[in-house]
Amino acid sequence: MAAAATAGEFRLGQRVHAVGDPRRIGTVRYLGPVEGHSGDWVGVDWDDGAGGRHDGSVAGRRYFVAAGERSASFARPTALSKGMSLPDALRLRYRVEDFTKEEQDEMYVFSTSQKRVSVEFVGQNKVQEKLKNFNDLTSASVSYMGVSSIGPPEELKSLVPNLRLLDLSGNLFSQWQDISALCQALASVEVLNLTNNIMENDVTESPMLENIRILVLNNCGVTWELVEKFKVSFTCLNELHLMSNKLKMIMTPDGKFVQGFNALRLLNLEDNNIDSWDEIVKLSYLKSLEQLHLNKNRIKLVKYPSNHPSHGPLDDASAVPFENLQVLLLGSNEIDDFSSVDSLNLFPSLRDVRLSDNPIANPAKGGAPRFVLVARLGKVKILNGSEVSPRERRESEIRYVRLVMGKTQSNDQEEIKRLHPRFAELKAFHGIEDEKPTSSTSGPQKMSSGLINITLKCVGPSMGEKQPLTKKLPPTTTVGKLKSLCESFFKLKDIRVKLFVEEEGCPLPQLLEEDTASLMELGIDSGANIVVDEES
């Protein structure tokens, strides 16, 4: 176990945890006396509050500025731990040398005469031998164990010489020199997870750390300025995860494009504060980038960058922006316009897109249903995590064309192309002709030719067990009218209904919220399934 620290063993900025509770972690912000109290004290700003009592000021005197109004407290040095070394943590987590009485009892059974009979478990000796020999250990996790140093590098190297994956989440590392020393000592490590270690911006030297392929720095207080400093070391990095770092800007030395990272295939910037697409454009020329994760930011607009030579990197005027990007995750942002959706068609290699939890993809808030997004995104194979099958694409594109034909009042082709860039292309591809009014057909025959088949499924708990019904309805039937018809079809008395349309590729039916919208305007065609539920 880690020993409790004594006075004088701390430094400002040092990461510590409460003795006996390695998950209660904070940063030392003050060392010295506290007025009205004897002895020396350590002022700690606790992560996520973690039971703090004030903001760094006590009895009207400010000692330091804490992150939150009640995230700070003063503690005696003996109440804080400065952590343990990585070799000690590995031994504590993975080596079992002394069995407890309970563990010993589990290795015996009692005979009918109550004598203990030893039981040899299958593989027992092999497991014990492996626990004592770390040479075969290739993956290790010492998360939230209060690890604060790598210990003597040679000791670490000889202890786990073949380690490939190391999870250091929630420990006490803060200085990059320790991380560099760690990567140099463990030359076989390829995956390093430093989540929830608050890192200082203290990169002073850049040793080559070519062994690291995946680096996870989620919630580490990382700025892009820090990324620019350490990227020189990680020349072979394939994946970089920077979630939850409150990143707002991508600050490059010249204010233009991010360069380097020649092997980087995946960049994860989820759950940050990026609100301008201009910041993302700075990543345009990462030539190996295949996946860009931007879920849970504040992006409002997406626009494919111009490919004008003057906009490219200085050393390659012919470079194509986002040339190899295949996956772009934009869920839970603030995108609310179709021009952003349409611009995704310009990304040359894009095949997998997430737009869920954006206003533009939420039909309940005036956004587009899935079939519209599928139709407008011509090259996408996966949308919102669900595969777009050839059948879904064909049906979505036909529905979309008929939707546009039903809603468009203008014959101005340029205006139609501006609002619906793929309309003319899809109309021609699927051989859909304009509906021309004729005077030769009238009466019941004319009405019948324009009807669509809709299957209605009743699911409300108070509605009783009802068989699905298939009805022929005019495409001009509004949602409000269909609700009234359902109440009549299913003999629903005093029950207010709500309607959902089942969409292929959507795990949940989509709510039909606008009572005045017609089936035609919503792109609902023959063969559609409408779910009838009751208002809660």
C-alpha positions in Angstrom: 0.0 0.0 0.0 1.1 3.6 -0.6 2.5 5.3 2.4 1.0 8.5 3.8 3.0 11.6 3.1 4.5 13.9 5.7 4.9 17.7 5.6 7.3 19.1 3.1 6.8 16.2 0.6 4.4 18.0 -1.6 4.8 20.5 -4.4 2.3 22.9 -6.0 0.5 21.3 -8.9 1.1 17.8 -7.6 -1.6 15.2 -7.9 -2.7 13.5 -4.7 -5.4 11.3 -3.4 -7.1 10.9 0.0 -5.5 8.2 2.2 -7.5 5.0 1.8 -9.5 6.4 -1.2 -7.5 6.4 -4.4 -10.6 7.5 -6.3 -10.8 10.8 -4.4 -8.1 12.7 -6.4 -7.1 16.3 -6.4 -4.4 18.8 -7.2 -2.2 20.6 -4.6 -2.8 24.4 -4.8 -1.5 25.7 -1.5 1.2 24.7 1.1 1.5 26.5 4.4 -0.3 27.7 7.5 -4.0 28.5 7.7 -5.0 31.4 9.9 -6.6 30.3 13.2 -5.3 26.7 12.9 -1.9 25.3 14.0 0.6 23.5 11.9 1.0 23.1 8.2 -1.8 22.5 5.8 -2.2 21.4 2.2 -4.8 23.1 0.1 -6.4 20.7 -2.4 -8.7 21.4 -5.4 -10.6 18.1 -5.7 -11.6 16.7 -9.1 -15.3 17.0 -9.8 -15.8 18.6 -6.3 -15.2 15.3 -4.6 -16.4 16.5 -1.2 -14.8 19.9 -1.2 -16.0 22.6 1.3 -15.0 26.0 -0.2 -13.4 27.7 -3.2 -10.0 28.3 -1.8 -10.9 31.0 0.7 -11.6 30.6 4.4 -12.8 33.2 6.9 -12.5 36.0 4.4 -9.0 35.2 3.3 -8.2 33.7 -0.1 -5.4 31.1 -0.2 -5.9 29.9 -3.8 -8.5 29.9 -6.5 -10.3 26.6 -6.9 -12.1 25.3 -10.0 -15.5 25.2 -8.3 -17.3 27.0 -5.5 -17.1 24.0 -3.3 -14.3 21.9 -4.8 -11.5 22.8 -2.4 -10.6 21.9 1.2 -7.5 22.0 3.5 -6.1 18.7 4.7 -3.2 17.6 7.0 -0.3 16.1 5.0 -0.9 12.8 6.8 -4.4 12.6 5.3 -3.1 12.7 1.8 -1.2 10.2 -0.3 1.3 11.1 -3.0 0.9 7.7 -4.5 2.9 4.6 -5.3 5.3 3.5 -8.1 4.1 1.6 -11.2 6.1 -1.5 -10.4 4.5 -1.7 -6.9 1.1 -1.3 -8.4 1.6 -4.0 -10.9 2.8 -6.4 -8.2 -0.1 -5.5 -6.0 -2.6 -6.0 -8.8 -1.2 -9.1 -10.5 1.0 -11.1 -8.1 -0.6 -13.4 -5.5 2.1 -14.8 -3.3 0.4 -15.2 0.0 -3.1 -16.8 0.2 -5.6 -15.8 2.8 -7.3 -18.4 5.0 -10.5 -18.0 2.9 -8.5 -18.6 -0.2 -6.7 -21.6 1.3 -10.1 -23.1 2.4 -11.3 -22.9 -1.2 -8.5 -25.2 -2.2 -9.8 -28.0 0.0 -13.0 -30.0 0.5 -14.0 -31.9 3.6 -14.5 -35.6 3.6 -17.3 -37.4 5.4 -15.0 -37.7 8.4 -14.4 -33.9 8.3 -10.8 -34.2 7.2 -9.5 -31.6 4.8 -8.7 -33.1 1.4 -6.5 -31.1 -1.0 -8.1 -30.4 -4.4 -5.9 -29.7 -7.4 -7.7 -27.2 -9.6 -7.2 -27.6 -13.4 -4.4 -25.2 -14.4 -3.9 -24.0 -10.8 -0.1 -24.4 -10.9 0.1 -22.8 -14.3 -1.9 -19.8 -13.1 0.2 -19.3 -10.0 3.4 -19.6 -12.0 2.2 -17.0 -14.5 1.3 -14.6 -11.7 4.9 -14.8 -10.4 6.4 -14.5 -13.9 5.4 -11.2 -15.5 7.3 -12.0 -18.7 4.0 -13.2 -20.3 2.0 -10.2 -19.2 1.0 -8.3 -22.4 -2.0 -6.3 -21.0 -2.3 -4.6 -17.7 -4.6 -2.2 -15.9 -3.7 -0.3 -12.7 -6.5 2.2 -12.9 -7.3 4.2 -9.8 -4.5 2.7 -7.8 -2.8 6.0 -6.9 0.2 5.5 -9.2 2.3 8.6 -9.3 5.7 7.5 -10.7 7.2 4.9 -12.9 9.8 4.0 -10.3 13.4 3.0 -11.5 13.1 2.5 -15.3 15.3 -0.6 -15.3 13.1 -2.2 -12.6 10.0 -1.5 -14.7 11.6 -2.7 -17.9 12.7 -6.0 -16.3 9.4 -6.6 -14.6 7.1 -6.4 -17.6 9.3 -6.6 -20.7 6.5 -7.7 -23.1 3.7 -5.4 -22.0 1.8 -4.1 -25.0 -1.3 -2.4 -23.4 -1.2 -0.3 -20.3 -4.2 1.3 -18.6 -3.2 4.1 -16.2 -6.7 5.7 -15.9 -7.4 7.7 -12.9 -4.0 7.9 -11.4 -1.7 10.7 -10.3 0.5 11.4 -13.3 0.8 15.1 -14.3 4.2 15.6 -15.9 5.1 14.7 -19.5 8.7 13.8 -18.5 7.2 10.8 -16.6 5.2 9.7 -19.6 8.2 10.0 -21.9 10.3 8.0 -19.4 7.6 5.4 -19.2 7.4 5.0 -23.0 11.1 4.7 -23.3 11.4 2.1 -20.5 8.5 0.0 -21.9 9.5 -0.1 -25.6 6.9 -2.9 -26.3 3.9 -0.8 -25.1 1.7 0.2 -28.1 -1.5 1.3 -26.3 -1.4 3.8 -23.5 -4.5 5.0 -21.7 -4.0 8.1 -19.4 -7.7 9.0 -19.0 -8.4 11.2 -15.9 -4.7 12.1 -15.3 -4.6 15.9 -15.4 -1.5 16.7 -17.5 0.6 19.8 -17.2 1.7 21.8 -20.3 5.3 21.1 -19.5 6.7 19.4 -22.6 10.3 20.6 -22.8 12.0 17.8 -24.9 10.8 15.5 -27.5 12.3 12.0 -27.4 11.2 9.7 -30.2 8.5 7.4 -28.9 7.8 5.4 -32.0 6.3 2.4 -30.1 3.0 4.1 -29.1 0.2 3.4 -31.6 -2.8 4.4 -29.6 -2.8 7.2 -27.0 -5.8 8.0 -24.9 -5.9 11.3 -23.2 -9.6 11.7 -22.3 -10.4 14.2 -19.6 -6.7 15.1 -19.0 -7.0 18.9 -19.3 -5.2 18.8 -22.6 -5.0 21.8 -24.9 -4.2 21.7 -28.6 -1.0 23.7 -27.9 0.1 20.7 -25.8 -0.8 18.3 -28.7 1.4 20.4 -31.0 4.3 19.9 -28.6 4.0 16.2 -28.0 3.1 15.1 -31.6 6.8 15.4 -32.5 7.5 12.4 -30.2 4.6 10.2 -31.3 5.5 9.9 -34.9 3.8 6.5 -35.4 0.5 7.3 -33.7 -2.5 5.6 -35.3 -5.2 6.7 -32.9 -5.4 9.8 -30.6 -8.4 10.1 -28.2 -9.0 13.6 -26.7 -12.5 13.3 -25.3 -13.8 15.7 -22.6 -10.9 18.2 -22.6 -13.1 21.3 -23.0 -11.3 22.0 -26.3 -12.7 24.9 -28.2 -9.9 25.8 -30.6 -7.3 24.0 -32.5 -4.3 26.3 -32.1 -1.5 25.6 -34.6 1.8 27.4 -34.7 0.9 29.3 -37.9 -2.8 29.5 -37.3 -3.5 27.4 -40.3 -3.5 23.6 -40.8 -2.4 20.8 -38.5 0.6 19.1 -40.0 2.5 16.0 -39.0 0.6 13.0 -37.6 1.5 11.2 -40.8 0.2 7.8 -39.5 -2.9 9.1 -37.7 -6.0 7.2 -38.8 -8.4 8.0 -36.0 -8.9 11.3 -34.1 -11.5 11.4 -31.3 -12.6 14.9 -30.2 -15.9 13.9 -28.7 -17.5 15.8 -25.8 -15.6 19.0 -26.2 -16.6 22.7 -26.8 -15.8 23.1 -30.5 -18.5 25.3 -32.0 -16.9 26.5 -35.3 -16.4 24.3 -38.3 -13.4 26.5 -39.2 -11.5 24.7 -36.4 -12.2 21.3 -37.9 -11.0 22.5 -41.4 -7.6 22.8 -39.8 -7.5 19.0 -39.8 -8.2 18.8 -43.6 -4.7 17.7 -44.6 -4.0 14.9 -42.1 -3.3 12.6 -45.0 -3.9 9.3 -43.3 -7.0 10.4 -41.3 -9.9 7.9 -41.8 -12.1 8.5 -38.8 -13.0 11.8 -37.1 -15.2 11.6 -34.0 -17.0 14.9 -33.2 -20.0 13.8 -31.3 -21.2 16.0 -28.4 -19.7 19.3 -29.5 -21.5 22.5 -30.4 -21.0 22.5 -34.2 -23.8 24.3 -36.1 -22.5 24.2 -39.7 -20.6 21.7 -41.8 -18.9 22.9 -45.1 -16.5 21.0 -47.2 -13.4 23.2 -47.5 -12.4 24.7 -50.9 -9.7 22.8 -52.8 -8.1 25.9 -54.1 -4.3 25.5 -54.1 -3.8 28.5 -51.9 -5.8 26.8 -49.2 -3.7 23.6 -49.0 -0.5 22.9 -47.1 2.6 24.8 -48.3 4.4 21.7 -49.4 1.6 20.2 -51.5 -0.7 22.5 -53.5 -2.5 19.5 -55.1 -3.6 18.0 -51.7 -7.3 17.1 -51.4 -9.0 18.1 -48.2 -10.1 15.1 -46.0 -9.0 12.8 -48.9 -9.2 9.6 -46.9 -11.8 10.4 -44.3 -14.3 7.5 -44.3 -16.1 8.0 -40.9 -17.4 11.3 -39.6 -19.4 11.2 -36.4 -21.4 14.4 -35.8 -24.0 13.2 -33.3 -25.4 15.5 -30.6 -24.3 18.8 -32.1 -26.4 21.8 -33.2 -26.6 21.2 -37.0 -30.0 22.5 -38.3 -29.6 23.1 -42.0 -29.7 20.8 -45.1 -26.7 22.6 -46.7 -24.5 20.9 -44.0 -26.0 17.5 -44.9 -25.6 18.1 -48.6 -21.9 19.2 -48.2 -21.1 15.7 -46.8 -21.4 14.4 -50.4 -18.3 16.4 -51.3 -16.0 14.4 -49.0 -14.4 12.1 -51.4 -14.2 8.9 -49.3 -16.9 9.4 -46.7 -19.0 6.2 -46.1 -20.1 6.3 -42.4 -21.9 9.4 -41.0 -23.7 10.0 -37.6 -26.1 12.9 -37.4 -28.4 11.7 -34.7 -29.4 14.1 -31.9 -29.0 17.1 -34.2 -32.0 19.4 -34.9 -31.8 18.5 -38.6 -32.2 14.8 -37.9 -35.0 15.1 -35.3 -38.5 14.9 -37.1 -40.2 15.7 -33.7 -38.5 19.2 -33.9 -39.0 19.8 -37.6 -36.0 17.9 -38.7 -35.8 15.3 -41.5 -36.8 11.6 -41.1 -34.1 9.0 -41.9 -35.3 8.4 -45.5 -34.7 12.0 -46.4 -31.2 11.9 -45.0 -30.4 8.6 -46.8 -31.6 10.1 -50.1 -29.6 13.3 -49.7 -26.4 11.4 -48.7 -25.7 9.6 -51.9 -22.5 7.7 -50.9 -23.2 6.9 -47.3 -23.2 3.1 -46.4 -23.8 3.5 -42.7 -26.1 6.3 -41.2 -26.4 6.7 -37.4 -24.8 3.4 -36.8 -27.2 1.4 -39.0 -26.3 0.0 -42.4 -28.1 1.5 -45.4 -29.1 -1.5 -47.5 -29.6 -1.3 -51.3 -33.3 -1.8 -50.7 -33.5 1.0 -48.1 -31.6 3.4 -50.4 -33.9 2.7 -53.4 -37.1 3.1 -51.3 -35.7 6.2 -49.5 -34.7 7.9 -52.8 -38.1 7.2 -54.4 -40.0 8.5 -51.4 -37.8 11.6 -51.3 -38.4 12.4 -54.9 -42.1 12.0 -54.5 -42.0 14.1 -51.3 -40.2 17.0 -53.2 -42.6 16.7 -56.1 -45.5 16.9 -53.7 -44.2 19.9 -51.8 -42.6 22.0 -54.6 -44.7 24.7 -56.0 -42.1 26.4 -58.2 -40.9 25.3 -61.6 -37.7 27.2 -61.2 -35.1 24.4 -61.8 -32.3 26.4 -60.3 -34.2 27.0 -57.1 -35.1 23.3 -56.9 -31.5 22.4 -57.5 -30.3 24.7 -54.7 -32.8 23.3 -52.2 -32.6 19.7 -53.3 -29.2 19.1 -55.1 -29.9 15.4 -55.8 -33.5 15.7 -56.8 -33.1 15.8 -60.6 -30.4 13.1 -60.5 -32.6 10.7 -58.4 -35.8 11.5 -60.4 -34.0 10.5 -63.6 -32.2 7.5 -62.1 -35.4 5.9 -60.8 -37.4 6.9 -63.9 -40.0 8.9 -62.0 -42.2 11.0 -64.3 -44.1 14.1 -63.5 -47.7 13.5 -62.6 -49.8 15.1 -65.3 -53.5 15.9 -64.6 -55.8 14.3 -67.1 -59.5 14.9 -67.9 -60.3 11.5 -69.4 -60.3 9.7 -66.1 -62.8 10.7 -63.4 -64.9 9.3 -60.6 -64.1 6.2 -58.6 -61.5 4.9 -61.1 -59.4 8.2 -60.8 -59.6 8.1 -57.0 -58.6 4.5 -56.8 -55.5 5.0 -59.0 -54.1 7.5 -56.6 -54.6 5.6 -53.3 -51.7 4.2 -51.2 -51.8 1.1 -49.1 -51.0 1.7 -45.4 -50.8 -0.9 -42.7 -52.0 0.3 -39.2 -50.8 -1.5 -36.1 -52.5 -0.8 -32.8 -50.1 -1.1 -29.7 -51.6 1.1 -27.0 -52.0 -0.7 -23.6 -55.6 0.5 -23.1 -56.6 -0.2 -26.7 -57.0 -4.0 -26.3 -55.7 -6.6 -28.7 -56.3 -5.5 -32.2 -55.4 -7.1 -35.5 -53.3 -4.9 -37.9 -55.4 -3.3 -40.7 -54.4 -2.4 -44.2 -56.2 0.5 -45.7 -56.1 2.4 -49.0 -55.9 6.1 -48.4 -55.4 9.2 -50.5 -51.8 10.5 -50.2 -53.2 13.9 -49.3 -54.5 12.5 -46.0 -53.2 14.6 -43.2 -51.8 13.2 -39.9 -54.7 14.7 -38.1 -57.2 13.1 -40.4 -55.5 9.7 -40.1 -55.7 10.0 -36.3 -59.5 10.4 -36.6 -59.7 7.5 -39.0 -57.7 5.3 -36.6 -60.1 6.1 -33.8 -62.9 4.9 -36.1 -61.1 1.9 -37.6 -60.2 0.5 -34.2 -63.3 1.7 -32.3 -61.3 3.7 -29.8 -63.5 5.7 -27.5 -62.1 8.6 -25.4 -58.6 7.6 -26.3 -56.3 10.3 -27.9 -53.9 8.6 -30.3 -50.4 9.4 -31.6 -48.9 8.0 -34.8 -45.4 6.7 -35.7 -44.0 5.5 -39.0 -41.6 2.5 -39.0 -38.5 3.4 -40.9 -36.0 0.8 -42.1 -32.7 1.3 -40.4 -34.2 3.1 -37.4 -34.4 1.2 -34.2 -37.5 3.1 -33.1 -40.5 4.3 -35.1 -40.5 8.0 -35.9 -43.3 10.2 -34.4 -45.6 11.9 -36.8 -46.0 15.2 -34.9 -47.4 17.7 -37.4 -51.1 17.2 -37.7 -51.4 19.4 -40.9 -48.7 17.5 -42.8 -50.0 15.0 -45.5 -48.7 11.5 -46.0 -47.4 12.6 -49.4 -45.5 15.6 -47.8 -44.0 13.2 -45.2 -42.8 10.8 -48.0 -45.1 8.0 -46.8 -45.9 5.7 -49.7 -47.6 2.4 -50.3 -46.3 -0.4 -48.0 -45.7 1.9 -45.1 -46.3 0.7 -41.5 -48.0 3.1 -39.2 -48.0 2.4 -35.4 -51.0 3.6 -33.5 -50.3 4.4 -29.8 -52.1 6.3 -27.1 -51.2 9.7 -25.8 -49.6 9.5 -22.4 
